[in-house]
Amino acid sequence: MLKFGENIRAWRLEKGVTQEKMAESLGVTAQAVSRWETGAACPDIEMLIPLAGYFGRTVDELLGSGGVRREEMVGRAYTLGREGKLSEAEKLCREGLRRYPGDSGLTMALCETLARMDGMEKEAIRLGEAALGSSDVSMKAKSTVTVTLIFLYRRLGEAERAREMTMSLPHLWECREALMGEEDGEALREMVKKLISFAAWKIQENRGGRIPEYVQLGFPFGEGPQEEEAFRIIGEYLRN
């Protein structure tokens, strides 16, 4: 409440209005504004959005959340993950979920972070399954979480559960690469090159039950086998 009151007072003075003028704009009494600013009382919940709008701020900022939004926390968590700073990413996600309980973006970010940490498989699975059950998660995001869960189940030796989830994903003829039309020309050629590179890299990878980096960070196409090398790898694999 003290932080809330400090924010109200600071922004009112910044705006250059009196308590009376602010009260008039919001349809409340000057006494109510005074009590908000001193922390003696808080506004009704339906007043939070009008208050935030009056100052041109978010409700999070109004309540003293430091202006850090969920989207920013999720983005920062994935950035930390790409940099290999998993402990920092975990800490940020857990802090975010304390502030925004049940948020699907933070839940998925924490799931994918824990999936890359030793001994955290069961909690990662619990979070991933919770994200799949959320109604505000996009189809693409659910596919990403499903793939993460598949590798986690494989790591824990739960082959049947992994197979069940694998079969729930779209097959080759329903992926965007297969559905790309002739009108896409150059984009289609680039996609074919990527698929060849991916297939060669997949053949080379060590299937040690770990979460492959391409699942978490996106396949590093620029770092995979180039065309001639990729064809050689695929050819040897098919002949054996």
C-alpha positions as CSV (number, residue, x, y, z in Angstrom):
1,M,0.0,0.0,0.0
2,L,2.8,2.4,0.8
3,K,4.4,1.9,-2.7
4,F,1.0,2.4,-4.3
5,G,0.4,5.6,-2.4
6,E,3.9,6.9,-3.3
7,N,3.2,6.2,-7.0
8,I,-0.1,8.0,-6.9
9,R,1.4,11.1,-5.2
10,A,4.5,11.2,-7.4
11,W,2.5,10.9,-10.7
12,R,-0.1,13.4,-9.5
13,L,2.6,16.0,-8.8
14,E,4.3,15.1,-12.1
15,K,1.0,15.7,-13.9
16,G,0.7,19.1,-12.1
17,V,-2.8,18.6,-10.6
18,T,-4.2,19.0,-7.1
19,Q,-5.9,16.2,-5.2
20,E,-9.2,18.1,-5.8
21,K,-8.6,18.2,-9.6
22,M,-7.7,14.5,-9.7
23,A,-10.7,13.6,-7.6
24,E,-13.0,15.5,-9.9
25,S,-11.6,13.8,-13.0
26,L,-12.1,10.3,-11.4
27,G,-15.4,11.0,-9.8
28,V,-14.2,10.5,-6.2
29,T,-13.6,12.8,-3.3
30,A,-10.4,14.7,-2.6
31,Q,-10.4,12.9,0.8
32,A,-10.3,9.6,-1.0
33,V,-7.3,10.6,-3.0
34,S,-5.5,11.8,0.1
35,R,-6.2,8.5,1.9
36,W,-4.8,6.6,-1.2
37,E,-1.6,8.6,-1.2
38,T,-1.0,8.1,2.5
39,G,-1.7,4.4,2.4
40,A,-4.6,4.8,4.8
41,A,-7.0,3.2,2.2
42,C,-6.9,1.6,-1.2
43,P,-9.3,2.2,-4.1
44,D,-12.0,-0.3,-5.1
45,I,-10.7,-2.8,-7.6
46,E,-12.8,-1.3,-10.4
47,M,-10.9,2.0,-9.9
48,L,-7.5,0.5,-10.8
49,I,-7.9,0.7,-14.6
50,P,-9.3,4.2,-14.6
51,L,-6.5,5.3,-12.3
52,A,-3.8,3.7,-14.4
53,G,-5.4,5.3,-17.5
54,Y,-5.5,8.7,-15.8
55,F,-1.7,8.6,-15.4
56,G,-0.9,6.8,-18.6
57,R,0.5,3.8,-16.7
58,T,-0.1,0.1,-16.5
59,V,-2.0,-1.5,-13.5
60,D,1.3,-3.3,-12.7
61,E,3.1,0.0,-12.4
62,L,0.3,1.4,-10.4
63,L,0.6,-1.5,-7.9
64,G,4.4,-1.1,-7.6
65,S,5.4,-4.0,-9.8
66,G,8.3,-2.0,-11.2
67,G,6.8,-1.8,-14.7
68,V,8.1,-5.3,-15.6
69,R,5.4,-7.0,-17.7
70,R,4.8,-10.7,-18.1
71,E,5.9,-10.5,-21.8
72,E,9.2,-8.9,-20.8
73,M,9.9,-11.5,-18.2
74,V,9.2,-14.3,-20.6
75,G,11.4,-12.8,-23.3
76,R,14.2,-12.2,-20.8
77,A,13.9,-15.8,-19.5
78,Y,14.3,-17.2,-23.0
79,T,17.3,-14.9,-23.6
80,L,19.0,-16.1,-20.5
81,G,18.3,-19.7,-21.6
82,R,20.0,-19.1,-25.0
83,E,23.0,-17.7,-23.1
84,G,23.2,-20.8,-21.0
85,K,22.2,-18.9,-17.8
86,L,19.7,-21.5,-16.7
87,S,19.8,-20.7,-13.0
88,E,19.0,-17.0,-13.7
89,A,16.2,-18.0,-16.1
90,E,14.7,-20.3,-13.5
91,K,14.9,-17.6,-10.8
92,L,13.2,-15.1,-13.1
93,C,10.4,-17.5,-14.1
94,R,9.7,-18.4,-10.5
95,E,9.6,-14.7,-9.5
96,G,7.2,-14.1,-12.4
97,L,4.9,-16.9,-11.4
98,R,4.7,-15.6,-7.8
99,R,3.6,-12.3,-9.3
100,Y,1.4,-13.7,-12.0
101,P,0.2,-17.1,-10.7
102,G,-0.7,-19.6,-13.5
103,D,0.6,-17.4,-16.4
104,S,0.9,-19.7,-19.4
105,G,3.9,-17.9,-20.9
106,L,6.0,-18.0,-17.7
107,T,4.8,-21.6,-17.1
108,M,6.2,-22.7,-20.5
109,A,9.4,-20.7,-20.1
110,L,10.0,-22.4,-16.7
111,C,9.1,-25.8,-18.2
112,E,11.7,-25.4,-21.0
113,T,14.3,-24.0,-18.6
114,L,14.0,-26.9,-16.2
115,A,14.0,-29.4,-19.0
116,R,17.6,-28.5,-19.7
117,M,18.6,-28.9,-16.0
118,D,19.6,-32.2,-14.3
119,G,17.1,-33.7,-11.9
120,M,14.2,-31.3,-12.8
121,E,12.4,-33.6,-15.2
122,K,9.3,-34.3,-13.0
123,E,8.6,-30.6,-12.3
124,A,9.2,-29.7,-15.9
125,I,6.7,-32.3,-17.0
126,R,4.1,-31.1,-14.5
127,L,4.5,-27.5,-15.8
128,G,4.4,-28.7,-19.4
129,E,1.2,-30.6,-18.9
130,A,-0.3,-27.6,-17.2
131,A,0.5,-25.4,-20.2
132,L,-1.0,-27.9,-22.6
133,G,-4.3,-27.7,-20.6
134,S,-4.4,-23.9,-20.8
135,S,-6.9,-22.4,-23.2
136,D,-4.7,-19.3,-24.0
137,V,-1.7,-21.2,-25.4
138,S,-1.3,-21.1,-29.2
139,M,-1.2,-24.2,-31.3
140,K,2.5,-23.5,-32.2
141,A,3.4,-23.1,-28.5
142,K,1.6,-26.3,-27.6
143,S,3.6,-28.2,-30.2
144,T,6.8,-26.8,-28.8
145,V,5.8,-27.9,-25.2
146,T,4.7,-31.3,-26.5
147,V,8.1,-31.9,-28.1
148,T,9.8,-30.9,-24.9
149,L,7.6,-33.3,-22.9
150,I,8.4,-36.1,-25.4
151,F,12.2,-35.8,-24.8
152,L,11.5,-35.6,-21.0
153,Y,9.5,-38.8,-21.0
154,R,12.2,-40.5,-23.1
155,R,14.8,-39.4,-20.6
156,L,12.8,-40.9,-17.7
157,G,12.3,-44.1,-19.6
158,E,8.6,-43.6,-20.1
159,A,8.7,-44.8,-23.7
160,E,5.0,-45.5,-24.1
161,R,4.0,-42.0,-22.9
162,A,6.6,-40.5,-25.2
163,R,5.2,-42.5,-28.1
164,E,1.6,-41.5,-27.3
165,M,2.6,-37.8,-27.3
166,T,4.6,-38.2,-30.5
167,M,1.6,-39.6,-32.3
168,S,-0.5,-36.6,-31.2
169,L,1.7,-34.3,-33.3
170,P,0.9,-33.5,-37.0
171,H,2.5,-35.9,-39.5
172,L,4.8,-34.8,-42.3
173,W,2.0,-33.9,-44.7
174,E,0.5,-31.4,-42.3
175,C,3.6,-29.4,-41.5
176,R,4.2,-25.9,-42.9
177,E,7.1,-27.2,-45.1
178,A,4.9,-29.7,-46.8
179,L,2.0,-27.2,-47.3
180,M,4.2,-24.4,-48.8
181,G,2.8,-23.7,-52.3
182,E,4.6,-23.4,-55.6
183,E,4.1,-19.6,-55.5
184,D,6.6,-19.4,-52.7
185,G,9.5,-20.2,-55.1
186,E,12.7,-19.3,-53.5
187,A,11.3,-19.8,-50.0
188,L,10.5,-23.4,-50.9
189,R,14.0,-24.0,-52.2
190,E,15.5,-22.6,-49.0
191,M,13.1,-24.8,-46.9
192,V,14.2,-27.9,-48.8
193,K,17.9,-27.1,-48.1
194,K,17.0,-26.6,-44.5
195,L,15.2,-30.0,-44.3
196,I,18.2,-31.7,-45.9
197,S,20.6,-30.1,-43.5
198,F,18.3,-31.0,-40.6
199,A,18.0,-34.6,-41.6
200,A,21.8,-34.9,-41.9
201,W,22.3,-33.2,-38.5
202,K,19.7,-35.4,-36.9
203,I,21.5,-38.5,-38.2
204,Q,24.7,-37.2,-36.6
205,E,23.3,-36.2,-33.2
206,N,24.0,-38.2,-30.1
207,R,20.7,-39.6,-28.8
208,G,21.7,-39.7,-25.2
209,G,18.3,-38.9,-23.8
210,R,19.2,-35.2,-23.4
211,I,17.0,-32.4,-24.7
212,P,18.6,-31.4,-28.0
213,E,19.5,-27.8,-28.3
214,Y,17.4,-27.4,-31.4
215,V,14.2,-28.2,-29.4
216,Q,14.9,-25.4,-27.0
217,L,16.6,-22.8,-29.1
218,G,15.6,-23.4,-32.6
219,F,17.7,-25.6,-35.0
220,P,21.0,-23.7,-35.9
221,F,20.7,-24.2,-39.6
222,G,23.7,-22.0,-40.4
223,E,25.8,-24.4,-38.2
224,G,24.5,-27.7,-39.6
225,P,26.1,-29.8,-42.4
226,Q,26.2,-27.9,-45.7
227,E,24.6,-29.3,-48.9
228,E,27.3,-31.6,-50.2
229,E,28.2,-32.9,-46.7
230,A,24.5,-33.3,-45.9
231,F,23.9,-35.4,-49.0
232,R,26.9,-37.6,-48.2
233,I,25.7,-38.2,-44.6
234,I,22.1,-39.0,-45.8
235,G,23.4,-41.3,-48.6
236,E,25.6,-43.3,-46.2
237,Y,22.8,-43.6,-43.7
238,L,20.3,-44.9,-46.3
239,R,22.8,-47.4,-47.7
240,N,23.5,-48.9,-44.3
